[in-house]
């Protein structure tokens, strides 16, 4: 199948190139670039769709939000939320969906399943950093397939030493979240000591480390660290904190680990005075439903929702359309960066593709990547985005801390108890 596609691209472009023999033209340049690699190009024939993939944790609110936002972006291609899919450069969009299970194994398997479609142009995902780092991001980059994540926050994914060339994200870098949570614990709660419970993966442990480093830098001391298995028992990790009770416990976890760990902390007498902060991955109705009355007073970090509400398009168009389509408010904090991720991808395809006579397209995957690097000051609903060669498109973020039950995922107009804006340059030490 791949050989036939490559021959078709070559034949069509060669024929077009002969029309203006010796004269530079986009079609001839496209043919030359496509000849460099078997994975370089996709030919989208007349009447054929553009294939995109989603690789998400579809049982989690963040994955549900991203999948829904992808649907909304396809709907909005015609400039209106009307429940009817629009077209991109005269072609429909076919979205292939796979689940990544929030694990490296699941990320690799899901990416390989998506790659069975030889005309796959790009992928929205993953939900979990663990499913991307040394997993899906590696598999897709090997085949020059772009991946844009709306919810991977691990600093490792955009660290120059570990970044995969075709990987980007529209969500904030956890170096920012870790620093803001540390400032909240020191400045607002007056905590001098902290504990961290994490899972040894690309998201949880790395965010825990970012918080710990920032907390030490702010004059605090991290006196207890607990580690637990993903979807495992929190008992040993909680016991590690109970042996040396901290004033604050930071839990950068996913559900159901979050609610289980909060319950275990609240059931431990030695930790009765310890305030609990969970990260944005746990800021969802799932945790509150699982905890019931025990959720009261639990702090959660995440993007400052008031920034979203300031955008007229978000308030007047996106959010009403979301509610109409799905019968509820967005259940996670990642719906906005997901909508932006898909629209950035559509823009990159528009700018980089070559239209052939009759309406067929040549989409050069490397050109799509380069076009994404041209994004400067894009005003998305999640904020202003500028994409860099290491994959970070959100160069700054305002992170807020909310106190349950007043979380924006439960109460859209909830007010934070703490909010701070930082740039990546500031937290990396360049600002």
N, C-alpha and C positions, 0 to 999 in steps of 0.2 A: 504493500500500500504506500509506504513512504517513497519507494523508488518511482512509482507512477506519479505521485504528487510532485516530486522534484523535477521529473521530465516535463510535466505539464507547466510548471512555473517557467522552466527554461524555454519551452517552445513558444508560449504566449509572449513572454517578454522579448525573445529574439525577434519574433515577427513584428512587434511594435517598434523595436529598435531599428529595423531596416527601413522604416518609413523616413527616418531622418538620419540616414547613414552618415556617420562622422560627426553628427551634432550631439553634444551632451544632452541627455534628457533623463528624467527621473526613472523611467522604465529601464533604461540601459544600466543606470547606476544600481538599481534594485537587483537586476540579474547578476551583476558582478559580485555584489555583496552576498546574494543567496548562494552563489557557487562556492563560497568559502567554507561552508559547513552544512552537513545534512540536516542539522537542527536549526539552521539560521532563519528559515522563512516558512510561512504558512500561506497557501493560496486559498482564498475564499472565493469559490466560484459563484457565478450568477445564480441567485436564488438559494444560496447556501448560507447557514448561520455562522456567526463568529462564536467559537467555543471558549467559554470561560469556566473556571472551576471554583468551587468553594470547598475548603478543607477546614471544618469547624467541629467544635464539641457541641453537637446539636441537642444534647440533653441539659446544657447549662444556659442560664440566662444570657451570658455574653455571646455564646454561639447562636442562640435563637435570635438575638438582636442583630448580629452581623448578617445572618441569612435573610432576615426580613428587610434590612436596609439595602442589601443587594437587589432584592426584588423591587424596592421602591426606586432605586437608581435606574433600573431598566425601564420601569414605568415612566420615569421622568425624562427619558431621552427625547420625548416629543414636547417637553416643556410644560407638562401639566400632569398632576397626579389624578388620573382618571381610571385606573385599574386596567388600562390597555397598554401593553408593552410598546415602547417606541423602537426605532431602528437606529443603528449606527452606520453612517455612510451607506445607507441603502440596504443594510443587512440586519436581520434579526439577531438576537442574542440567545444562545443556548447555554444554560448554566448546568454544569454537571456537579452534583453534590456528593461529597464523601465525608465520613466522620473520622476524627483524628484521636479520639479517646484520651486526650490530654497526656499522652505518653510518647517518648521517642519512637517506640515500636509502632504505635498507631499512626504517628506522623509519616513515617517511612512507608508503611503499607498504604495509607491513603494517597500519598503522592504518587506511588507506583500505579495505583489503580487509575488515577486521573491521567497519567501519562500514557495509558493504553489508547487514549484518543490522540492520534498523531497531529491533529490540527489545534490542539490546546494552545491558546495564546498566553493566558495568565491565570493566576489563582488568587482568590481572596482568602486569607487565612495565615497562619492557624489562629485558633482561639488561645491556646496555651503555648507559652514560650518553650516548654519542655518538648512539645511536639514539633517545634521548628528547629531548635538548636541541635546541630549535628544530626538532623533528621530530615523533615520535609524541605527545609530551606536548602540543604545540601543536595537532595535528590533533584529538586526542580532546577537549581542553578546549573547542575551538570548538563541539563538539557536546554539551557538558556531560556527557561520559562520563568517569567517574572512572578514573584509572590509579594503581595502587599497585605500586611496584617493590620487590623484595626484594634488589636488587643494584646499583642505581644509586648510586654514592657521591660523584659530583661535587658540590662546593659550589655550582656555578652553578645547579643544578636547584632549590635551595631558597633561593637568594639573593633577597631581596625585589624586586630590580630585574629579575630574569629568571625568576622562578617563574611557572608556569602554574597557574591557579586550581584545576583539578581534578587536580593532580598531588600524590601523596604517596609516601613510602617508609618502609619498616620497617628498613632497614639504616642503619649509621652514616654520618655525614658525613665526607668525607675530610679536613676540617680537623683532625679528631681523629687519623686515621691518620698524616697528614703530621707532626703534632707528636710523636707517640709514636716514629715511626721516626727522626726527628731526635734525640730524646732518647737513643734506643738507640745511635745512631752516636756521639754525643758522650760519653755516660756509660759505656756498656758497652765499646764498641770503642776509645774514646779518640781518635776521628778528629777532626782539625782541618780537613781538607779533604774536599770531596765533589764528585762529579759526578752528573749526571742525564741519562738518555737517555729520551726520551718521544716519543709521537706527537702531532701537533697536533690533538687533539680534546678534547671536554668532559671526558673521564675522565683520560686519560694526562697531558696537559700541565698540567691544573689540579691534579692530585695532585702532580706534579713541582714545580709552583710552591709548593704548600702546604708540601711538605717543605723546599724551598730557603729559604723565608721563615722557617720554624721553626728550621732549622739555623743560619742567620745570627743569629737571635735568641738561640740557645743559645751563641753565641760562635764558631761555625765559619765557614768560608768555602766557598762554592760556586765552584770555580775552573774548571769545565768543564761545558758543556751540549751535548748532542748531540740532533739531531732526525732522525726517520726516518719513512718512510711506513708506514701500517698495512699489514701483511702484505708489507712490502718488505724490502730489504736493509739490514742494520745497519752495513755497512762504514764509511760516512762518519761515522755517529754515534760509532762506536767509535774511529775515527781522531781525532775531536775530543777525546775523553778522553785518548787516548794522547799527544797533543801536550802535555798538561799533566796528568800522571797524578795522580788524586786517591787518597786513602786508602780511600774508600768510593764505590761506584757504586750509585745507586738507580735501579731499572728498573720504573716503573709501567706495565707493558705487559700485553697479552693473548698467549696462545698463537696462532700459533707464533712470534710476534715475541720472546717471552721466551727460549725455548730457543736460537733463532738468535743472539740478542744475547749470551747467556751464553757460548755456544761461541766467538763472535768475540772476546770479552774474554779468555777463557782461552787463546786462540791468539795473543794479542798480548803479546810479551815485556815491553813497557813497562808493562803493566798486571798483571804477575804478582803484585805485592804489593797489588793493589786488592781489597778485600772486596766481595762482591756481595750486594745486598739486592733481592729482588723484592717486588712488592705482592701483595695477596690474590687478585687475578685470576689470578695465575700459581701460586698455591699449590694445585696439583692433580697427580694421578698422571700427567697428560699430559706435563708438563714433565720429571718425573723419568724417565719412559720415554724421552723424546727425548734426554735428556742422558746417561743411563747413569751411569757412574762419575763423570762430570764434575759431577753434581748434588751430590756430597758437599761439605758446607761452605757451600752457598748458603743464605743467610738469606731467610726469607719472613715478611712481616707478615700479620696477619689477626686476626679475633676470637679471644679467649682461649677455647679449647675446654673448659677446665676449668670455666668458668661454665655451659656446657651440661650437663656431666655432673653438676652439683650438683642439677639439677632431676629430681625423681622421675618425673614424667610423661615426660620426655625419655628417661631411662634405661630405664624399665620398660615403657613403652607405645610411644612414637613410634619409637625406634631399632630395637627388635625388629620392629615392623611394617614399617619401611622395609626392613630386611634380608630379611624374609620375602617382601615384595612384589617386590623388585628384585634379590635375590641378592647384594648387596654393601653396603658402608658408603657413606654419602653421599660423592660424589666432589669436592665443593666445600665452601666455608665458608658457602654461602648457603641451605642447606636450611631452617634454623631461621627466619630472617626471611621466607622464602617461605611456610611454614606459617602463621606469624603474620599475614602480609598477607592471605591468603585468609580466615582466621577473623575478622580485623577487618572485612573487607568483609561477611561473612555477618552479623555483629552489627549493622553499620550498616544493612543491608537490613531486618533484623528490626525495628529500632527506628523506622525511617522509613516503612515501607510501610503501606498501608491495605488491609485485607482487606474484600472486598465479599461480599454474600450469595451463597452457593453456593461460595465459595472462590477466586474470582478476586482478583487483586492489582492495585493501582495502585502502581507504584514511581516516585516522583519523584526524578529524578537529582540535583537540587540538594539535596533533603532527605537523600539518602544522603551527600552531601559534608558537609552540616552535622552529620549524626550522627557522622561520623568525627571531627569537631572536638570532640565530646563525650568522646572517649577520654582518660581521665586515669588513669594508674597501672595500665594493663592489664598483667597478668602473663603475658607470652607465653613461649614456650620460648627465644626469643632474648634475653629481658630484659624490663625494665619499659618500656612504651611510653606516651607522651603526645603526641598529635598536635597540631601547631600550624598556624596559617593559612598558613605558608610551606611546609608539606608534610613537615617533619621529624617523625617519630614517635619516633625513638631519640634522646633528649635527652642520653644519655651512652653511653660504650662502653669496654670494657676491650680494648685492642689488645695482642696478644702478638707476639713475634718468635721464630720457630723456626729451627733449624739442620738442614738436610737431612742424612740422610734422616728425621730425627725430626720430620716434619710431621704434624699431626693428620689430614690427608686421606690419609695413608699408614699412620700408626700412631695409632689413636684415642686412646690414652693418652699420646701424646707430651707431653713437658714443655717449656715455652718457656724460652728463655735470657733473656728480658726480658718484662715485662708491666707495663702501666700503664693506669689508668683516668682518663679525662678527661671533662668535660662540654662540651657545645657552648658554654655561656656562658663557660667558661674559655678555650677556644681562640679565641673571637671577641673576647675581651677584656672581657667583661662580668662575669666572675666574680672 
